[in-house]
């Protein structure tokens, strides 16, 4: 069931409302010049993809959940509420904008498109969800306070990794890290182990330096009993405990969304004509040798295939 916002009422006002409206207009989010939004063609194995090429911003095979995740830089699982079709129905978007538009402004423009064309409204809330909770292990911290002049975090891998049972370890040294930085870094660096998001509950203040080492998941079987689990490494080497728990996590909750986008502008056909068919710059075709194996690849600006039938 969709959680909908309720209008609390209307307040009549004079010139103060006019000033407020003018201020809001001045701070409105940037928007695409024009956009063509339509249902995606059916694919058995849809894969969302999109980017800015020239003055065209293209999204292909995107669900509303995919668009929200891209527009607000969040994981899809952090988008809650709304009807089930939010992650099933797919759309293609072709929008016009300045080729120099920054990535941050593109996100704001996509937010504007979702609000304008799909009437999307959301609010932030906390929902109990599984997460790796990182806390102080209780013993004296094994982190080293960072120097006063270290106001930015930095992490480097060791050029000569140590070994566990003859298997190389992942060894990384970091400086100037806050508790939030450590949580995010370990989640991303050991993402094959951290199968859920990580939550910082260390209570750490200030910035810290540390070195941590663990066995990569792909080498765990080879290392055998000598393998070093990153969760154990964090507790023994850093004094931080990692536990899989249910913890409140900040999510976006969908209040309202339209199943169909508002109609495209009549100017779409003129402003966003279909691009010309793609063509190779040059191509050579010749019979394959009898013993050639069938294969193909696209790399370095070239497509090469061998022993392919028509």
Helices and strands as residue ranges (DSSP letters): H 15-26, E 34-39, E 49-53, E 56-62, H 64-72, G 76-78, E 79-81, G 84-87, E 91-96, H 103-117, E 121-136, E 144-145, E 154-157, E 163-164, E 167-168, E 170-177, H 179-189, E 198-201, E 208-214, G 217-219, H 220-223, G 224-226, H 230-233, I 234-238, E 240-256, H 268-271, E 295-299, E 302-306
